[in-house]
Amino acid sequence: MTATPEPTPPAPPPPPRDHVTEVRPLTALDGRPLTLVHVQGRQPPTRGPVLVVHGAGVRAELFRPPLRRTFVDALVDAGWDVWLLNWRASIDLDPVPWTLDQAAAYDHPAAVAHVLEATGADRLRAVVHCQGSTSFMMALSAGLLPQVEAVVSNAVSLHPVVPRLSVFKIARLAPVISRFLPAISPVWGDRPAGPLSRLIVGFVRATHPECRNTVCRMVSFTYGTGWPALWSHAHLDEATHDWIRGEFAEVPMTFFAQMNRCIRAGQLVSTEGIESLPPAFGDRAPRTDARIVLLAGEDNRCFLAESQERTYDFLARHRPGRDDRLHLLPGYGHLDVFLGRHAATDTYPLILEELAR
């Protein structure tokens, strides 16, 4: 019989960091207000700018959980000039019914231009996650980001592949919800916003018994298939598991409608007919010279690791000889790549190494 391990004592609070944080207003190319969070350490950066982009229904602060060492800490300590983007999916901005097309055509080009102008650099690198990754890769592949010289993409990029239950939810359940609600929000787990949201929360409580944090359970219902879907509970310390209650909010049903089309097509597709974007992103070579590094947690239950494997094969076919990379991360899922209690030693060094190549 395997002995039951002793419970892990609570981690001490993170030490204070000597970071200087400045929030800069930014206007997307269609006039939508965004923000950039500029983070620097005590010493001036010794490397160039790096743009960090969050996923859907979260915000830039996602990369600064209550860990002793966060991903932002790691970037600053490595000498990077760190810029965190709050694009139109951010819960720090007024909610809008956004699409990936809008972010690709209007948000990411504006953010890159702003960072380069502010720093005086002519090139930058990027770390992009989930729908920040899909929309950023759309802009990159369309040739809208020629100043980006390297990008590290986590979880999904050009070829979304999800578990079977997620296919059912996004194809059948999401359209039903969209008839009655413009968005869905994991924060309903703590603060329901009406009778229908209470009904959804009740359903989630009945079908997701994995923890007592109802926001965590709502996150799994909203974003994937699993108990939980975006991380392993073993990877999150108690403080981070509680902190996520304030880090997830509205995701518009317009996004789920587009992602449903992308999943059915087996590749990212445009939905708004914006002239600068192609109809589909797996039908032609990406119009970029950037080095592309793909990360995939082998236990990801939001987007399967096959998503990044398909994109890597696509890149190998269309740009042979380039130094693109694919890294499969054993034991990791979707967001614990950044939020995990051991991410500082398990995943951050790999990202830093690839950024510096």
Secondary structure, 3 states (H helix, E strand, C coil): CCCCCCCCCCCCCCCCCCCEEEEEEEECCCCCEEEEEEEECCCCCCCCEEEEECCCCCCHHHHCCCCCCCHHHHHHHCCCEEEEEECCCCCCCCCCCCCHHHHHHHHHHHHHHHHHHHHCCCCEEEEEEHHHHHHHHHHHHCCCCCCEEEEEEECCCCCCCCCHHHHHHHHHHHHHHHCCCCEECHHHHCCCCCHHHHHHHHHHHHHCCCCCCHHHHHHHHHHCCCCCCCCCHHHCCHHHHHHHHHCCCCEEHHHHHHHHHHHHHCCCECCCCCCCCCCECCCCCCCCCCEEEEEEECCCCCCCCHHHHHHHHHHHHHCCCCCCEEEEECCCCCCHHHHCCCHHHHCHHHHHHHHHC
